Structure formats: C-alpha cells, structure tokens
Amino acid sequence: MALIKSISGIRGTIGGRSGDGLTPVDVVKFTAAFGQWLRQRNPDRQTVLVGRDGRLSGEMVSRLVVGTLQGLGLNVVDLGLSTTPTVEMAVPDEGAVGGIILTASHNPIQWNALKLLNETGEFISAEDGAEVLSLAESEAFDFAEVRKLGQYRADDTWLHKHVEKILALPLVDRDAIANRNFRVVVDAVNSTGGLAVPILLEALGVEHVAKLHCEPTGQFAHNPEPLPENLRDIIKEMEKGNADLGIVVDPDVDRLALICEDGSPFGEEYTLVAVADYVLKNSPANGNTVSNMSSTVALRDVTKRYGGQHFASAVGEVNVVEMMKAQQAIIGGEGNGGIIYPELHYGRDALVGIALFLSHLARSGKSASMLRRTYPNYYISKNKIELTPDIDVDAVLERIQAKYARNPINTIDGVKIEFDKEWVHLRKSNTEPIIRIYSESDTLATADHLAGKLISDIREVLAEKR
C-alpha cells in the first residue's frame, strides 16, 4: 500500500489501513483540509467543482469527497466523468472557489488521487499545498450545522462546453481538418478520453474514427502511461495502413501521444514540438515557449527558428505555468505529451493538443510520418540510481555540480549539465532515495553513454564517502 502526500494533491493505492493507502478515512481527511483551506481563502465563494476519470474507485471516492465538502457547508457541482483540463476550465467559468479532480493520471488501476485546483482552475502552489497538508495534520476542520450543509448539483455538459471553446480558437482550422477526410484510431485506455476525444473529433469534422479501449469502465486494457511499449494494440492497428493518425490519451486526458500512419510513434516529446511549431508559425513574431528541464531541446530549436526565446522551468506543471506567465509564453508544456496553450487555459490539455495538431497536419498536406521528419532528431535516455536512505542526496548532487563546474549548469531543479546540444539532468525523488538521470543527444547510444558516465560519477562520489 502507498500514500503520497505532495504539494498539489494526495495520491495512493486504494485499500489497506488508514495512513498506509488512500482509504475512505484518508479521502475524507484530506478533502476536509482542502475544503477548510478554500473557505478561509475565499469566504465569499462557496462552490467547489468535482470531476473524475473512469477508474474503478472513482465513484466511491467521489461520493466521499462530495459528502465531505457538503459537510463543510460548501456547495458542490459534480461534473461526473470528465477530464482534468475540463475541470480546470470549468472552475473559473462557474465562479467556483476551487476544484478537485479524482484521478491518478497515468498510474495503474489500483491508484487514485485528489488533485487540487485553486479559484483560477490551476493546481495549487507549493506554499498553498503546505498549508493544506498542515490543516490535514492538525485536523483543524470546522463542519457546518445541519441547516448550513452545502447543496449538490450534477452537470454533465462541460465536455461539450470544453470542445466548443476549442473550436472557437482562431488557430483551430475545422475546415482544413474536415477537407483532409482523416481516418483516426483512438486509444483511451477505457477511461474518460473515450468520451471526450470522439466528441472532439466529431466536432472537428473527422468522420472516420475507430475506437480502441474507449469504454470508460476503468478496466485499463494496458498500462495507462502512453509510452510506446504500452501501445501495442494501436500500433498494430496503425500498421495495417488503414488510418492516417493514431491518438492516445492517458486516463485523465492531459497527456497526448500520437502514432503515425505507418505505426511508428510520433514521439511524446515531439507532440509539444509539433504543436509549438504550428502555433509559432501562425502567431506574431518572437513568441516565447517554455518546457521543463527534462524535455527535448528540439523545442528550443523550433522556437529560435521563429525568432522567439525558449525557457526551461523546474519539472512539474505548476512550475511550467509559473514560468510561462513570467515570460509571456504563447505555448508550452512538458515532454510527456502535455500541451499548455494559454489562449484556452493554463493547464495541460490533450484535447486542445489534438485540435491544434490536426490543424497543423491538415494545412501541411503531409502525412504524420513526413511531418515528424521535418523536426530535428534527439533521443532521451531515462535512468535512475537507487540509494540507501542514509545517503545525503543533496550532498551528492553538489559534488557532481562541482565536478562539472566548467560546463553550463542549471540548479533550479536538481542539477542540469549542458554539453553543447547534449545534456544530463539529475533530480532527486521527493518520496524515495533515488536520483533520476535524464540525458539527451542526437543518438540514443550517445544519450545512454552520457547517462552511464554520470551514473559512474555518482558511484565514485558514494565510494569516497564510505
């Protein structure tokens, strides 16, 4: 069993003893802490939005969350089966004080989570998250008397409203998409993408849609993280040569992976690169972009092509959004297929990513594989080294930083060392004694070699300390 308390929410495995997993007791406690924090922050607004992905525990967790919020005297608008970006957009439009999304994103079936949104529909900050965790620890909740219990309202219209807002974006070219007569295959891992993505495609004029795993039963047909090794079904379908594009989303529809017409993965890192290329090409000159420090430098290359400036943030959606606002970026996101398009909202959104990518593909006149070949090739190697709990990870990273002091180094999130267009990013885990090692080069062999060199350096530091 596992229960992970982080600044932006609470996630854990369902079942077990209280405090060891995401049990009903834990759901109520952390919901109450968040509700209490919302009431203190905005006493004049009393409505909270709740939405969930399709996983098996969702209905049970939702009932606990809704009842707890009502018990605090907060009114609840229940969006039911929804997506993370849909709830994010709905919060400010409904004038709500905040929102809770019940999803463990790409985690396996036994996981669920409470993801916490502020009144702007964005994930709460580190400082705010610390306050919520403190309230949970002290159990300083003040529940309402019976005449002041919150009210409840269900609203299942927001997926359609989300799609309408996407279609209203100037860069979404429905006519071009419809004229290409695309044939699309969708894998939604039996979660809410199976509802949302077909609604979007129909609205965009895509008439030929084949659905794989699109029933939101929560019985995930494969590992829900949209990585190539988990997508054998849709890759096999695309290899038949009967479709133009494969679309894959994770359970809460904030990550987007694409499969080319020949069955080759477009590459999660390149989802953002392609969408940014389209947005920059069709926007005023010198548009800025942001991605996190572990994302490909291909985005930097594309940004420079249009005279803009690329900025790298710390890992995490909250950090990307914060830097996008500071640098007035017109497009940004994360290399895991997370597109953030501020003209719609500040949150990773696979649906707007689909609409912008299809517009790009339609206008280009190319196939998906041809479009992919227009971008520089980089390869990221992802590794980790496990340490014993007694090791001072910060001290290890400081030694590595000193060893490479002559190279450009960024320390806003671990240690990132640059070698011309190659780089290595070392990050410590917040929950376990692990250093994650990401490296990138123009060949996978070189990226692997670079990662191996840093792993060797870390082991040397550890040997010196013994």
Buried (B, 14 or more C-beta within 10 A) or exposed (E): BBBBBBBBBBBBBBEBEEEBBBBBEBBBBBBBBBBBBBBEBBEEBBBBBBBBBBBBBBBBBBEBBBBBBBBBBBBBBBBBBBBBBBBBBBBBBBEBBBBBBBBBBBBEBBBBBBBBBBBBBBBBBEEBBEBBBEBBEEEEBEBBEEEEBBEBEEBEEBBBBBBEBBEEBEBBBBEBBBEBEBBBBBBBBBBBBBBBBBBBBEBBBBEEBBBBBBBBBBBBBBBBBBBBEBBEBBBEBBBEEEBBBBBBBBBBBBBBBBBBBEBBBBBBBBBBBBBBBBBBBBBEEEBBBBBBBBBBBBBBBBBEEBEBBBBBBBBBBBBBBBBBBEBEBBBBBBBBBBBBBBEBBBBBBBBBBBBBBBBBBBBBEBBBBEBBEEBBEBBBBEBBBEBEEEBEBEEBBBBBBEBBEEBEBBEEBBBBBBBEBBBBBBBBEEEEBBBBBBBBBEEBEBBBBBBBEBBEBBEEBBEEEE
